[in-house]
Amino acid sequence: MKINIRGRFSADDPVTYSKNEYGKFTEVASPGVYNNPPIGAILFWGVNRWSSQGHFAISIGNGKAVSTPAFPYADGNPNDPKVFRMNLSQRLPAANEYNYFGYILPIQASTTSPTTTSSGSKATPPSRSVPITSGSLSIQNNYNPQQTAPSPSIQIGWSQAYPGWISMDLRNVSPGTYNYTCNFASGGDTTFTLTVTPDPQNFENSKTCYDLESGDQVWVTILGVSSNTLTVP
């Protein structure tokens, strides 16, 4: 099916659309809390530190949604342009995170009877239902994830608790299991596996690597992103 929620102007972004209620659909405000939106609900996120235009997605029930490219991205890759399925729990709804507004239901808003015109003929009121036609799902917006979405980052430092080991801070990495590589200027690069749960997340000791060779340099790569470089004292 195709769902067109375009507003009065072709440049309407999710924030503007949600404020003006062009479709006059059934609204369910739920700021900062998802509350398990029903299948077919159109979800709205507002202005946040990564986007001034917000974002929207379509609920498929059970705490999941179908979305155009936005955090947490298809396969966790910010450069992947595919429409993808996501768990809402991965996109934090709080006002100081992704700023979830609530949702609208694309259903008929009223079924008033036809009115009589001055000529005596019956005038049918305009439909307030979402136009649905056969074909593929299409979400129309002007959101550009390359401009507003955060990219994965990694910062390393020397562990305070375990001399010789490094600590790693990961940010904007979707929950999941990943391979990461400890790179050494002296050679002997080694790849390990770690599991990311919250965002951001810090790892030390058994989840990282160590270097005791004075003057050597070490850095870490994960998801194609390289960390800063440390020099062994």
C-alpha positions in Angstrom: 0.0 0.0 0.0 1.0 3.7 -0.3 0.3 6.1 2.6 0.6 9.8 1.7 0.7 12.1 4.8 2.0 15.1 2.9 0.6 18.4 4.3 -0.3 21.6 2.7 3.1 22.2 1.3 5.6 19.7 -0.3 8.3 20.8 2.2 6.4 19.8 5.3 8.7 18.0 7.7 7.4 15.8 10.6 7.6 18.6 13.2 5.6 21.0 11.1 3.1 18.4 10.1 2.4 17.3 13.6 1.9 20.9 14.8 -0.6 21.7 12.0 -2.7 18.5 12.0 -3.4 18.8 8.3 -5.2 15.5 8.1 -7.2 16.0 11.3 -6.6 12.3 12.2 -7.2 10.7 15.5 -4.2 11.8 17.7 -2.7 10.0 20.7 -0.2 12.2 22.6 2.4 10.2 24.5 5.5 12.5 25.0 8.6 10.6 26.0 6.8 7.2 26.3 6.0 4.7 23.5 3.1 2.9 25.2 3.0 0.2 22.5 1.4 2.1 19.5 -1.0 0.0 17.4 -0.3 -1.4 13.9 -0.6 1.3 11.3 0.0 4.3 13.6 2.2 7.0 12.3 4.8 7.8 15.0 6.3 11.3 15.4 9.6 12.5 16.9 10.3 16.2 17.4 13.3 18.5 17.4 16.3 17.0 19.1 20.1 17.5 19.3 20.6 15.7 15.9 17.6 17.0 13.9 15.6 20.2 13.6 13.0 18.5 11.5 12.2 15.4 13.5 11.3 12.1 12.1 8.3 9.7 11.6 7.9 6.0 11.1 5.0 3.5 10.8 4.2 1.1 13.7 3.9 -2.6 12.9 3.0 -3.5 16.4 4.7 -5.2 19.3 7.0 -2.3 19.9 8.4 -2.3 16.3 8.2 0.2 13.4 9.2 0.6 9.8 11.3 3.6 9.1 13.3 5.5 6.5 17.0 5.9 7.4 17.4 7.1 10.9 18.9 5.9 14.2 19.3 2.9 14.9 19.6 2.4 11.0 19.5 -0.8 8.9 22.0 -3.2 10.4 23.4 -0.3 12.5 24.9 1.3 9.4 24.3 5.1 9.2 25.2 5.0 5.5 22.6 2.4 4.6 19.7 4.0 2.6 17.2 1.2 3.0 13.8 1.4 4.7 14.2 -0.9 7.7 12.4 -2.5 10.7 13.5 -1.3 14.1 12.7 -1.9 17.8 11.4 1.3 19.3 13.3 0.6 22.5 16.5 1.3 20.5 15.4 4.9 19.8 15.1 6.5 23.2 11.9 8.5 23.5 12.8 11.0 26.2 12.7 14.8 25.4 16.4 15.1 25.9 17.0 12.1 23.5 14.9 11.6 20.3 11.9 13.5 21.7 8.9 11.3 20.9 5.6 13.2 20.5 3.0 10.4 20.0 1.2 9.1 17.0 -1.8 9.6 14.7 -4.1 6.9 13.4 -4.8 7.1 9.6 -8.5 6.3 9.8 -11.7 8.0 8.9 -12.2 10.9 11.3 -15.9 11.5 10.7 -18.9 10.1 8.7 -21.3 13.1 8.7 -24.3 13.0 6.4 -24.3 14.9 3.1 -25.5 18.4 3.3 -28.0 20.2 0.9 -26.6 23.0 -1.4 -28.6 26.1 -2.4 -29.5 24.3 -5.6 -31.1 21.5 -3.7 -28.5 18.9 -4.6 -26.6 16.8 -2.1 -23.0 17.8 -1.3 -20.8 15.1 0.0 -18.3 16.2 2.7 -14.6 15.6 1.9 -13.1 12.4 3.2 -10.6 12.7 6.0 -9.2 9.2 5.6 -5.7 8.6 4.4 -5.6 7.9 0.6 -4.5 4.2 0.2 -3.8 2.7 -3.2 -2.2 -0.6 -4.2 1.5 -0.7 -4.7 4.5 -0.2 -2.5 4.8 1.6 0.8 6.0 5.1 0.4 6.9 7.6 3.2 7.2 11.1 1.9 9.4 13.6 3.9 12.4 15.8 3.5 14.4 14.3 6.3 18.1 13.9 5.5 19.8 11.5 7.8 23.3 12.3 6.4 22.9 15.9 7.8 21.3 15.3 11.2 21.9 11.7 12.4 24.7 10.9 14.8 27.5 8.6 13.6 29.1 5.8 15.7 32.2 7.0 17.6 34.8 5.3 19.8 37.2 7.0 22.3 39.9 5.1 24.1 42.0 5.9 27.2 44.2 4.1 29.7 42.3 2.1 32.3 42.7 3.5 35.8 41.9 0.1 37.4 44.0 -2.2 35.2 47.5 -0.8 34.2 48.4 -1.5 30.6 44.8 -2.1 29.6 42.7 0.4 27.6 39.2 1.5 28.3 36.7 2.1 25.4 33.7 4.4 25.2 31.2 3.6 22.4 28.5 6.1 21.4 25.7 5.9 18.8 26.2 2.2 18.3 23.0 0.1 18.1 22.7 -2.8 20.5 24.2 -6.0 19.1 27.4 -8.1 18.8 30.3 -6.7 16.9 33.9 -7.5 16.0 36.5 -4.9 16.9 40.2 -4.8 16.2 43.1 -3.6 18.5 45.7 -2.2 16.1 49.4 -1.9 17.2 52.1 0.2 15.5 54.5 -2.7 16.4 52.3 -5.2 14.6 50.2 -8.1 15.8 46.7 -6.6 15.4 44.1 -8.7 17.0 40.3 -8.9 16.6 37.8 -9.6 19.4 34.1 -9.7 19.9 32.0 -7.6 22.2 28.2 -7.1 22.8 26.8 -3.6 23.1 23.6 -3.2 25.1 23.0 0.5 26.2 24.2 3.6 24.4 26.7 5.0 25.3 28.6 2.1 26.8 32.1 1.8 28.4 34.3 -1.3 28.3 37.4 -2.1 30.4 39.9 -4.9 30.9 38.5 -8.3 29.7 36.4 -6.5 27.0 39.3 -4.6 25.6 43.1 -5.1 24.9 46.4 -4.1 26.5 49.9 -2.9 25.4 52.9 -2.9 27.7 55.5 -2.1 25.1 56.9 1.4 25.9 56.6 3.8 22.9 54.2 1.6 21.0 51.0 3.0 19.7 47.5 1.4 19.9 44.1 2.3 18.5 40.8 0.5 18.0 38.5 0.1 15.0 34.9 -1.0 15.0 32.2 -0.7 12.3 34.8 0.9 10.1 35.4 3.7 12.6 38.8 4.3 14.2 39.4 5.6 17.7 42.0 8.1 18.8 45.6 6.7 19.2 47.3 6.1 22.5 51.1 5.9 23.0 52.4 3.5 25.7 54.3 5.5 28.4 
